[in-house]
Amino acid sequence: MGNKQKIKLLSVLFFLIGQVIFAQDDFNVDYSVSPKKYEIQSIRVEGAESLDTTVVINFSDLKIGQKISIPGDEITTAVKKFWTQGLFSEVAIAVGKVEGDKVSLIIKIKQLPKISDIRFDGAKKSQVEDLTAIIGLSKDGQFTPNLEDQTRNAIIKYYQEKGYDNVVVNIVPDNDMSQPNSVIVNINIEKKDKIKVHKITLEGNQNLSNWKINRAMKKTNEKGKIINIFSTKKYVKSLYEADKDAIIEKYNEIGYRDARIVSDTVVRHNEKTVDITIKIDEGKKYYFGSINWSGNTIYTSDFLTQNLRIKKGDVYNGKLLNDRLFVDDDAVANLYQDNGYLFSNINPEETNISGDSIDFSMQVYEGRQAVINKIGITGNTRVYEHVVRRELRTKPGELYNKSDIIRTLRELAQMGLFDPEKMVPDIKPNPENGTVDIEYQLETKSSDQVELSAGYGGSTGITGSLGLKFTNFAIQNLFRPSTYRIVPQGEGQTLSIRGTTNARYYSSASISFLDPWFLGKRPNAFSVSGYFSTQSGVSNRNTSANSYYSQLLNGTQYPTYDADPDSYIRTYGASIGLGKRLTWPDDFFVLNTSLNYQLYSLKNWKYFIMENGKSNNFNVGISLSRSSIDNPLYTRSGSLFGLSLEITPPYSLINGKDYSDPNMPDTERYNWIEYHKWKFNSKIFVPLTPNQKLVLMARADYGFLGYYNPDRRSPFQNFVVGGDGLSGSSTSYASDIIGLRGYASGSLTPRTSSGSYNGNLYTRLTMELRYPLVTEGATTIYALAFVEGGNCWSDFYQFNPFDVKRAAGVGVRVFLPMLGLLGVDWGYGFDMVGNATRISQYGGSRFNFIIGQEF
């Protein structure tokens, strides 16, 4: 009991004694002898302003009809119980009236003030939200000395963990004149300067350099050093203690099992910094000795040792041993976990230390195989349950398999309908009957998008687009209005509607539908789409065609111009496709086939080899892809590979026409275009830190547009390389637009002497570091830094994989549930661009906007 409470209790006792004496005089009761038994006739409460009197009486545990001794322990005990409530500043129990052996009691209390408001001074808005959640004070609660101390200590600890070791917190209650017995609690915070580390002195380290030890200390680093420019330099005691443990772990990883910190001191260098001295006893270096297994019957000892990948004579590494037993994807424990042995366990025990060798006995408890009993799903509020369950790799009656659970979480994340950061499998084993229940805890997120895109081209000006994307569409419910949320939902289908325009120059519209489980029985994806686009040429009213093309070829600034209604290209297209999930080589592979048709209508269009007329494109698309990424929004691990072929019938090989005739009109030469287009795309994601936040993305893309007849090369479907990739696509401008940051749109694409694009082969290579800033809820934000290279050639014989135009830069990506992907990159192109028909120039500094699509 604190001093304040002791003083209050003594005051109450003296008050109570006085009350008893006064009662003796008033009612002529003689208390000079031994205590007398009285029956409580009534109990009255005084001073209860906001509490019900019945509640107050119950606090005392005194009851009408109860017999008590006066003086006696019952009254004293009742007073103590009031103090334990922490609601009162004064408590007394007095004798009101005595009639024979009956007594009336008066409970006199004074309530502690009620908190009408809490005000912070010296804290940021975000910090106020954090502090409100951790302090003991709350509006409409009582303001007590104990809560005041708890609040002060919680705030001090909060700021000390942020490096404000000198923080001062004053809590001042002011009477609220608008409410009786209420106070406004003012919390004044003076953070002062953060305490940072001035110098770290290491002593006794012979086998780990200062630099390696400093790298092991993730949260405690010296200020003023370039190598620590991105590291935390503040001193936080709890983080410093964790960093000391990290030093020992680092020693353990290189064999120094007995390493310890003999002493460490933290002393003030000045008001803002501290000096740290750490003295280390490294001990001696150890090696793994013999490794024996016991209790294993499912797998042989040799097989387990082979999977452990640690052999006799290897440098002792406690972390590696733990990872190979339990942590890694292919850890030994997972051999059992993936074969139903949920209840299995491995206990590594040091059996002998001989010199510098440590022998281990791996004691295996296999237990019985666990069968899945029930599969539960919680948190799903928008998707039909059968749509979720068809993605599950775990089924009732099957053996427990940890890998299947991990794969299930990946498949659910790929749906894009749940927050991947909050997917939690709740494993509920029942060793008694050898079963296990699995509950997938999900959180539905808003996945429908209003996609707003914007791009800028020197010749086209500002281009904007508006798209609606419904990712939980249900075409089966089209005639069931009760299922509508703008559109019918629940089946996990995707409906996209998009329009793009820059008013007079360019417009396009498209609609597409995707059902990932066509007919609902197998994971076969069915898709259908239609699209239209029109693009106008340059009017000679503002700039002569010769002047325009001269500037186009020379790579200088595009001129201002009006759209020419007598110069255009219009594209009409439709596509239907079917995708099938394969089981070989593994079930990450998907085979897609599609039938595609485009009609190109041109008039005075001088940017392609064909300028006037109509051209048809009928092709078959075949693609083989593999995706094992863990999260489509912020991918931490996995890979994406895709190989595709788009092929038309070889008309020139079967129709007997002589296409070498230079007088053949384009409308006949290109009535039905022919080509074969090959594309390879790949991405690999590798986490670089244990928490998998810092991620390296490596990409390699290639494309080749081939022909059957050199005199009938396709004027369409080529590659336009450079810029942000927002200028168009193969469906809207009869070309594949390939973004490459740090260079102008299309600047890496070779052209013919007349100015037509002539890019038939391209490569793009990228390495990108990514770090997440926000991954909570439905919003994802990450920063990136990249190096990139690529180029484009007109013929295969010109291809040189080392002749790439290099660029580097930084950027940021923001995914908002209603707007899709937004981003901006700043890139700098280091190399000259141009060809024989253009004046060469450096790529230079450029901003690229990534809106509505990934770069």
ROTORDO-433628 format. One line per field, with one value per residue (C-alpha): chain; x, y, z. Coordinates in steps of 0.02 Angstrom, whole numbers. Example, Ala and Ser with C-alpha at 12.3 -4.5 7.8 and 13.67 -1.06 7.14 Angstrom:
<atoms>
ch = c(A	A) $
xx = c(615	684) $
yy = c(-225	-53) $
zz = c(390	357) $
</atoms>
This chain:
<atoms>
ch = c(A	A	A	A	A	A	A	A	A	A	A	A	A	A	A	A	A	A	A	A	A	A	A	A	A	A	A	A	A	A	A	A	A	A	A	A	A	A	A	A	A	A	A	A	A	A	A	A	A	A	A	A	A	A	A	A	A	A	A	A	A	A	A	A	A	A	A	A	A	A	A	A	A	A	A	A	A	A	A	A	A	A	A	A	A	A	A	A	A	A	A	A	A	A	A	A	A	A	A	A	A	A	A	A	A	A	A	A	A	A	A	A	A	A	A	A	A	A	A	A	A	A	A	A	A	A	A	A	A	A	A	A	A	A	A	A	A	A	A	A	A	A	A	A	A	A	A	A	A	A	A	A	A	A	A	A	A	A	A	A	A	A	A	A	A	A	A	A	A	A	A	A	A	A	A	A	A	A	A	A	A	A	A	A	A	A	A	A	A	A	A	A	A	A	A	A	A	A	A	A	A	A	A	A	A	A	A	A	A	A	A	A	A	A	A	A	A	A	A	A	A	A	A	A	A	A	A	A	A	A	A	A	A	A	A	A	A	A	A	A	A	A	A	A	A	A	A	A	A	A	A	A	A	A	A	A	A	A	A	A	A	A	A	A	A	A	A	A	A	A	A	A	A	A	A	A	A	A	A	A	A	A	A	A	A	A	A	A	A	A	A	A	A	A	A	A	A	A	A	A	A	A	A	A	A	A	A	A	A	A	A	A	A	A	A	A	A	A	A	A	A	A	A	A	A	A	A	A	A	A	A	A	A	A	A	A	A	A	A	A	A	A	A	A	A	A	A	A	A	A	A	A	A	A	A	A	A	A	A	A	A	A	A	A	A	A	A	A	A	A	A	A	A	A	A	A	A	A	A	A	A	A	A	A	A	A	A	A	A	A	A	A	A	A	A	A	A	A	A	A	A	A	A	A	A	A	A	A	A	A	A	A	A	A	A	A	A	A	A	A	A	A	A	A	A	A	A	A	A	A	A	A	A	A	A	A	A	A	A	A	A	A	A	A	A	A	A	A	A	A	A	A	A	A	A	A	A	A	A	A	A	A	A	A	A	A	A	A	A	A	A	A	A	A	A	A	A	A	A	A	A	A	A	A	A	A	A	A	A	A	A	A	A	A	A	A	A	A	A	A	A	A	A	A	A	A	A	A	A	A	A	A	A	A	A	A	A	A	A	A	A	A	A	A	A	A	A	A	A	A	A	A	A	A	A	A	A	A	A	A	A	A	A	A	A	A	A	A	A	A	A	A	A	A	A	A	A	A	A	A	A	A	A	A	A	A	A	A	A	A	A	A	A	A	A	A	A	A	A	A	A	A	A	A	A	A	A	A	A	A	A	A	A	A	A	A	A	A	A	A	A	A	A	A	A	A	A	A	A	A	A	A	A	A	A	A	A	A	A	A	A	A	A	A	A	A	A	A	A	A	A	A	A	A	A	A	A	A	A	A	A	A	A	A	A	A	A	A	A	A	A	A	A	A	A	A	A	A	A	A	A	A	A	A	A	A	A	A	A	A	A	A	A	A	A	A	A	A	A	A	A	A	A	A	A	A	A	A	A	A	A	A	A	A	A	A	A	A	A	A	A	A	A	A	A	A	A	A	A	A	A	A	A	A	A	A	A	A	A	A	A	A	A	A	A	A	A	A	A	A	A	A	A	A	A	A	A	A	A	A	A	A	A	A	A	A	A	A	A	A	A	A	A	A	A	A	A	A	A	A	A	A	A	A	A	A	A	A	A	A	A	A	A	A	A	A	A	A	A	A	A	A	A	A	A	A	A	A	A	A	A	A	A	A	A	A	A	A	A	A	A	A	A	A	A	A	A	A	A	A	A	A	A	A	A	A	A	A	A	A	A	A	A	A	A	A	A	A	A	A	A	A	A	A	A	A	A	A	A	A	A	A	A	A	A	A	A	A	A	A	A	A	A	A	A) $
xx = c(0	68	100	-47	-166	-98	-126	-303	-342	-280	-384	-538	-507	-490	-648	-740	-685	-743	-912	-932	-889	-1016	-1147	-1114	-1150	-1305	-1387	-1316	-1231	-1085	-936	-807	-830	-810	-888	-1074	-1171	-1296	-1415	-1407	-1577	-1539	-1395	-1393	-1267	-1206	-1098	-1140	-1156	-1149	-1159	-1317	-1333	-1368	-1202	-1112	-1189	-1139	-958	-961	-1032	-1140	-1324	-1482	-1516	-1332	-1263	-1100	-990	-968	-826	-774	-687	-841	-838	-649	-657	-797	-694	-547	-658	-709	-527	-493	-621	-508	-661	-658	-550	-639	-731	-813	-945	-1036	-1169	-1328	-1449	-1454	-1616	-1586	-1485	-1522	-1411	-1425	-1264	-1215	-1088	-1005	-903	-824	-803	-643	-670	-735	-633	-731	-591	-409	-299	-122	6	172	119	84	-89	-31	56	-102	-194	-59	-52	-241	-237	-103	-139	-252	-356	-519	-661	-801	-679	-617	-457	-354	-174	-136	-200	-104	58	18	-18	143	247	162	195	376	404	321	437	592	562	569	735	671	759	744	556	463	277	170	-12	-116	-302	-408	-583	-715	-830	-967	-984	-984	-842	-760	-587	-503	-340	-201	-53	97	238	411	502	668	803	823	967	1084	1240	1399	1524	1525	1686	1713	1840	1895	1832	1965	1864	1727	1778	1702	1612	1528	1475	1405	1306	1237	1173	1024	949	1100	1222	1344	1287	1392	1454	1412	1386	1247	1157	1001	1020	944	1062	951	981	833	871	757	824	1002	972	906	1060	1174	1085	1110	1300	1301	1194	1319	1461	1359	1339	1528	1559	1588	1456	1518	1534	1467	1466	1570	1516	1440	1423	1316	1375	1324	1435	1327	1143	1101	1217	1287	1447	1433	1573	1551	1678	1665	1734	1731	1777	1838	1775	1672	1629	1488	1535	1433	1246	1138	951	837	651	634	543	466	629	801	938	1041	895	867	1051	1053	906	982	1130	1249	1394	1530	1669	1561	1581	1455	1308	1162	1051	1084	1042	877	835	873	770	617	619	668	536	628	670	676	521	424	459	348	226	197	163	27	136	68	109	290	434	623	730	914	1019	1206	1270	1457	1583	1755	1884	1809	1679	1498	1403	1214	1073	916	774	625	447	343	173	26	-31	-164	-318	-408	-577	-659	-615	-685	-686	-713	-712	-782	-928	-936	-886	-991	-917	-903	-794	-674	-679	-635	-466	-426	-290	-342	-492	-580	-525	-353	-189	-126	0	85	135	-47	-95	41	-16	-197	-151	-62	-213	-329	-212	-211	-400	-372	-531	-449	-314	-159	-74	-212	-236	-208	-232	-290	-228	-326	-246	-331	-197	-322	-411	-275	-373	-349	-469	-411	-494	-442	-464	-492	-533	-632	-565	-642	-568	-676	-583	-615	-457	-401	-254	-160	-15	76	157	248	136	-25	-34	-129	-219	-342	-439	-576	-604	-720	-656	-768	-665	-806	-931	-1066	-1141	-1254	-1341	-1373	-1560	-1557	-1562	-1545	-1363	-1315	-1183	-1186	-1166	-1206	-1067	-1009	-931	-755	-769	-693	-784	-683	-746	-623	-620	-474	-468	-377	-529	-498	-341	-367	-509	-531	-654	-645	-744	-685	-750	-653	-719	-575	-679	-777	-934	-878	-802	-619	-496	-512	-520	-636	-614	-695	-661	-702	-620	-616	-495	-472	-322	-305	-153	-78	-168	-66	-152	-27	128	176	192	373	416	324	411	578	560	495	649	772	709	671	517	354	261	89	-44	-228	-304	-335	-501	-436	-291	-330	-309	-457	-446	-588	-552	-621	-544	-600	-486	-476	-345	-308	-211	-85	-18	147	287	198	29	94	88	-57	-87	-190	-256	-354	-431	-406	-467	-424	-479	-367	-440	-314	-327	-173	-85	99	168	155	217	35	-49	-223	-351	-409	-312	-370	-278	-336	-218	-207	-124	-39	48	127	152	205	168	222	218	151	59	5	11	178	267	400	448	414	429	332	378	284	317	191	166	45	32	-69	-96	49	-56	93	149	-17	-100	31	44	206	233	400	305	337	178	63	-55	-49	-233	-190	-21	-87	-268	-236	-73	40	172	228	266	364	376	464	432	506	514	599	570	700	682	847	805	739	575	554	524	670	643	746	647	743	660	707	590	616	507	525	409	447	384	355	394	519	413	260	321	180	160	73	105	285	368	380	510	540	444	314	215	54	43	-54	-55	-65	-255	-267	-125	-81	87	158	211	362	405	587	616	739	699	563	415	465	639	727	625	708	612	610	666	486	470	371	406	506	542	534	645	671	747	722	819	779	839	730	743	575	532	355	297	116	44	-103	-284	-322	-188	-14	127	308	464	585	754	798	930	865	922	843	845	749	806	723	800	858	1035	1057	1018	1157	1114	1253	1194	1069	1024	1050	948	929	811	688	500	350	194	26	-116	-284	-436	-544	-410	-296	-109	-37	146	283	463	608	734	895	948	1138	1158	1136	981	951	989	1037	879	884	1000	1073	1041	1056	907	927	812	628	475	360	183	122	-66	-186	-53	112	265) $
yy = c(0	172	312	413	269	238	420	414	254	326	483	378	276	433	503	341	339	519	475	330	443	573	437	383	558	581	414	373	213	163	109	117	-67	-210	-198	-230	-321	-218	-262	-146	-65	49	111	285	351	530	604	482	601	484	314	221	208	22	-1	99	-6	-165	-104	-113	-290	-226	-279	-231	-360	-402	-406	-311	-261	-77	-46	-194	-263	-258	-68	-64	-199	-108	52	-43	-115	59	108	-44	19	168	280	387	521	515	372	364	255	339	287	385	322	186	112	-30	-161	-86	40	151	180	325	294	460	464	589	528	555	675	610	640	748	769	722	846	816	951	914	756	731	678	501	491	547	400	281	358	355	167	132	253	203	362	369	493	468	367	417	516	428	452	273	298	461	370	229	354	450	291	225	388	395	215	252	396	310	170	303	370	514	460	633	649	742	713	825	782	927	905	1062	1075	1072	1216	1150	984	954	850	833	874	905	809	905	795	903	812	884	759	852	788	605	516	450	344	445	302	113	40	-148	-243	-424	-460	-552	-660	-538	-368	-208	-186	-358	-332	-162	-241	-370	-228	-180	-46	30	119	264	428	523	371	351	163	200	327	216	138	185	293	324	239	138	26	-117	-118	-108	-261	-354	-300	-374	-539	-519	-505	-671	-750	-689	-772	-932	-933	-943	-1077	-976	-1062	-997	-815	-693	-510	-489	-310	-160	21	162	335	509	594	750	793	717	567	419	316	127	9	-179	-306	-478	-649	-749	-919	-1052	-1109	-1269	-1389	-1513	-1688	-1844	-1825	-1974	-1998	-2095	-2129	-2114	-2253	-2163	-2098	-2176	-2089	-2069	-1986	-1866	-1823	-1791	-1671	-1587	-1539	-1526	-1647	-1690	-1562	-1414	-1257	-1256	-1142	-1145	-1039	-1148	-1304	-1229	-1169	-1337	-1428	-1314	-1151	-1176	-1229	-1394	-1413	-1588	-1556	-1513	-1687	-1751	-1604	-1632	-1816	-1799	-1805	-1646	-1707	-1747	-1660	-1658	-1622	-1588	-1633	-1608	-1776	-1750	-1610	-1677	-1542	-1426	-1550	-1561	-1724	-1715	-1838	-1794	-1868	-1888	-1908	-1955	-1984	-2033	-1957	-1822	-1826	-1665	-1662	-1493	-1346	-1180	-1009	-847	-665	-693	-574	-544	-702	-859	-992	-1121	-995	-990	-1177	-1225	-1139	-1239	-1371	-1450	-1566	-1658	-1838	-1805	-1812	-1650	-1565	-1402	-1362	-1376	-1244	-1126	-1156	-1124	-955	-913	-961	-858	-709	-727	-705	-524	-525	-542	-447	-558	-477	-538	-716	-831	-1020	-1073	-1251	-1344	-1516	-1652	-1778	-1889	-1945	-1901	-1765	-1582	-1440	-1298	-1129	-1001	-829	-705	-522	-469	-315	-200	-256	-166	-24	140	152	327	339	486	500	635	627	764	746	688	798	736	570	513	355	293	110	7	-159	-278	-424	-516	-515	-649	-665	-804	-672	-551	-568	-573	-390	-439	-488	-321	-205	-94	-257	-438	-505	-662	-779	-707	-667	-509	-382	-235	-85	48	205	317	482	645	724	753	649	479	374	192	80	-99	-227	-395	-538	-675	-826	-915	-1074	-1095	-1198	-1207	-1381	-1360	-1214	-1180	-994	-929	-753	-646	-466	-334	-166	-18	126	272	386	540	605	779	920	1017	1177	1202	1113	1044	857	871	983	868	711	801	843	668	590	710	671	853	920	872	1021	1079	1023	994	824	787	696	638	544	403	223	129	-39	-160	-319	-468	-613	-774	-881	-1033	-1067	-1233	-1262	-1401	-1532	-1559	-1509	-1443	-1366	-1187	-1199	-1132	-1159	-1027	-1030	-894	-848	-665	-553	-371	-259	-111	31	165	327	431	352	389	308	127	47	30	201	169	30	-109	-254	-409	-502	-674	-764	-902	-864	-997	-959	-1063	-974	-1016	-909	-948	-773	-756	-590	-498	-325	-330	-487	-549	-715	-825	-805	-770	-847	-838	-898	-851	-874	-777	-850	-816	-934	-925	-852	-812	-993	-1061	-929	-930	-739	-651	-526	-469	-361	-181	-122	-233	-117	-123	-168	-331	-362	-338	-387	-528	-498	-641	-659	-762	-667	-742	-666	-719	-631	-672	-600	-669	-602	-634	-569	-494	-475	-600	-505	-514	-327	-280	-374	-389	-405	-461	-459	-516	-489	-531	-515	-562	-529	-651	-672	-808	-700	-554	-461	-474	-425	-368	-179	-206	-296	-234	-166	17	33	177	285	235	110	210	269	121	-67	-200	-189	-1	49	-112	-120	-180	-30	-78	45	83	220	361	374	457	357	256	333	163	97	96	177	164	306	367	376	216	115	-41	-128	-317	-375	-307	-347	-270	-313	-243	-257	-171	-153	-134	-87	-77	82	29	-146	-129	-149	-134	-3	-50	76	34	127	62	93	18	-9	-51	-82	-123	-96	-130	-190	-206	-375	-529	-521	-351	-420	-392	-439	-324	-173	-105	72	92	188	202	289	281	275	237	131	154	29	98	-16	103	171	24	47	222	268	383	347	462	384	443	370	362	318	397	350	365	280	326	427	521	640	551	618	560	487	608	640	592	561	417	397	222	232	88	-40	-108	-48) $
zz = c(0	-47	77	9	38	215	262	191	285	452	423	395	552	657	579	615	797	816	742	864	1012	956	940	1118	1182	1075	1108	1279	1219	1330	1223	1360	1386	1261	1083	1072	937	837	697	546	531	381	274	199	72	62	-77	-219	-365	-515	-431	-385	-196	-208	-298	-163	-24	-115	-115	76	86	230	226	319	453	469	647	672	817	860	874	766	612	499	481	458	324	234	225	153	17	-36	-57	-166	-292	-335	-359	-203	-123	48	134	307	390	533	659	624	756	888	954	1074	980	809	722	568	467	356	216	177	17	-101	-277	-374	-518	-683	-842	-963	-1091	-1124	-1214	-1279	-1306	-1391	-1484	-1669	-1725	-1767	-1598	-1508	-1585	-1525	-1351	-1329	-1354	-1223	-1080	-937	-943	-1038	-1057	-928	-822	-649	-629	-495	-437	-487	-665	-675	-636	-758	-896	-866	-868	-1027	-1121	-1064	-1120	-1289	-1327	-1258	-1382	-1517	-1455	-1345	-1187	-1108	-1129	-991	-961	-852	-817	-755	-713	-726	-656	-792	-745	-861	-769	-580	-507	-679	-741	-907	-908	-995	-1045	-1086	-1176	-1198	-1308	-1313	-1432	-1476	-1393	-1527	-1523	-1534	-1529	-1508	-1438	-1453	-1350	-1359	-1535	-1635	-1754	-1799	-1864	-1795	-1960	-1952	-1772	-1814	-1958	-1836	-1726	-1835	-1723	-1632	-1747	-1736	-1809	-1935	-2033	-2217	-2200	-2075	-2183	-2196	-2022	-1856	-1753	-1601	-1434	-1371	-1222	-1273	-1450	-1385	-1276	-1430	-1528	-1394	-1418	-1606	-1578	-1487	-1623	-1753	-1657	-1642	-1831	-1857	-1727	-1567	-1464	-1295	-1345	-1216	-1175	-1019	-987	-1073	-1023	-1089	-1036	-1087	-1214	-1208	-1191	-1360	-1376	-1281	-1295	-1288	-1239	-1262	-1200	-1280	-1230	-1392	-1320	-1440	-1609	-1620	-1760	-1787	-1733	-1766	-1793	-1743	-1759	-1643	-1644	-1834	-1924	-2073	-2145	-2132	-2035	-2194	-2282	-2137	-2129	-2316	-2300	-2148	-2259	-2111	-2100	-1976	-1980	-2031	-1927	-1786	-1826	-1706	-1817	-1969	-1869	-1812	-1989	-2068	-1938	-1926	-2026	-2208	-2335	-2356	-2171	-2098	-1992	-2148	-2218	-2079	-2084	-2271	-2243	-2113	-1957	-1878	-1703	-1743	-1655	-1664	-1512	-1551	-1399	-1373	-1316	-1309	-1323	-1364	-1389	-1519	-1585	-1531	-1557	-1578	-1551	-1649	-1548	-1663	-1603	-1755	-1677	-1783	-1946	-1931	-2040	-2082	-1997	-2031	-2144	-2085	-2168	-2072	-2123	-2298	-2323	-2511	-2604	-2619	-2509	-2648	-2743	-2596	-2561	-2739	-2713	-2556	-2571	-2406	-2401	-2257	-2246	-2321	-2225	-2153	-2268	-2220	-2399	-2453	-2324	-2388	-2566	-2517	-2445	-2608	-2713	-2603	-2618	-2808	-2810	-2760	-2653	-2481	-2389	-2409	-2259	-2143	-2202	-2053	-2048	-1875	-1848	-1714	-1684	-1585	-1534	-1445	-1603	-1730	-1820	-1855	-1892	-2005	-2006	-2137	-2061	-2203	-2217	-2370	-2456	-2583	-2748	-2875	-2958	-3043	-3148	-3191	-3311	-3383	-3503	-3597	-3768	-3858	-4009	-3929	-3775	-3623	-3638	-3505	-3478	-3365	-3326	-3218	-3156	-3059	-2991	-2902	-3045	-3059	-3232	-3165	-3059	-3201	-3178	-2987	-2930	-2746	-2777	-2853	-2782	-2935	-3032	-2983	-2872	-2784	-2914	-2926	-3111	-3187	-3294	-3361	-3459	-3514	-3619	-3668	-3759	-3784	-3867	-4052	-4080	-4001	-3929	-3883	-3792	-3733	-3634	-3570	-3464	-3374	-3282	-3192	-3166	-3326	-3292	-3109	-3107	-3156	-3149	-3336	-3372	-3507	-3576	-3708	-3758	-3887	-3924	-4041	-4065	-4182	-4199	-4309	-4401	-4414	-4503	-4632	-4576	-4436	-4494	-4661	-4669	-4725	-4578	-4458	-4517	-4520	-4336	-4301	-4380	-4302	-4128	-4086	-3998	-4083	-4156	-4104	-4225	-4255	-4287	-4471	-4500	-4669	-4586	-4466	-4413	-4341	-4257	-4223	-4129	-4035	-3943	-3859	-3753	-3641	-3508	-3425	-3265	-3291	-3172	-3263	-3244	-3090	-3054	-3063	-3254	-3357	-3543	-3633	-3810	-3898	-4064	-4109	-4248	-4289	-4431	-4469	-4571	-4629	-4724	-4766	-4615	-4647	-4489	-4550	-4709	-4764	-4777	-4850	-4855	-4743	-4673	-4581	-4445	-4392	-4275	-4147	-3982	-3876	-3712	-3576	-3411	-3235	-3083	-2905	-2829	-2653	-2668	-2826	-2744	-2655	-2708	-2587	-2665	-2814	-3001	-3161	-3328	-3491	-3668	-3801	-3986	-4095	-4270	-4427	-4574	-4701	-4841	-4954	-4953	-5013	-5123	-5263	-5277	-5322	-5182	-5252	-5377	-5318	-5405	-5302	-5206	-5016	-5006	-5097	-5015	-4839	-4859	-4735	-4642	-4594	-4459	-4312	-4151	-4007	-3835	-3676	-3511	-3342	-3166	-3012	-2836	-2701	-2521	-2461	-2276	-2148	-2130	-2320	-2336	-2448	-2611	-2770	-2931	-3086	-3256	-3431	-3581	-3764	-3918	-4102	-4248	-4388	-4566	-4696	-4847	-4842	-4970	-4859	-4686	-4575	-4560	-4393	-4227	-4211	-4054	-4002	-3863	-3742	-3619	-3491	-3595	-3578	-3758	-3822	-3842	-3975	-3971	-3985	-4098	-4190	-4098	-3933	-3830	-3722	-3585	-3544	-3417	-3448	-3634	-3735	-3799	-3952	-3955	-3957	-4104	-4276	-4419	-4607	-4718	-4727	-4538	-4508	-4351	-4393	-4229	-4251	-4109	-3933	-3765	-3593	-3435	-3263	-3084	-2956	-2767	-2681	-2502	-2431	-2347	-2315	-2329	-2211	-2258	-2442	-2475	-2533	-2554	-2593	-2649	-2780	-2858	-3027	-3158	-3330	-3506	-3672	-3858	-4018	-4190	-4360	-4409	-4318	-4389	-4304	-4130	-4003	-3823	-3760	-3857	-3731	-3685	-3498	-3371	-3182	-3064	-2921	-2903	-2797	-2820	-2736	-2748	-2694	-2696	-2797	-2914	-2947	-2970	-2972	-2980	-3039	-3089	-3117	-3235	-3315	-3483	-3498	-3682	-3852	-3950	-4137	-4301	-4476	-4503	-4338	-4249	-4096	-3922	-3743	-3653	-3507	-3359	-3376	-3269	-3310	-3243	-3209	-3193	-3207	-3255	-3194	-3289) $
</atoms>
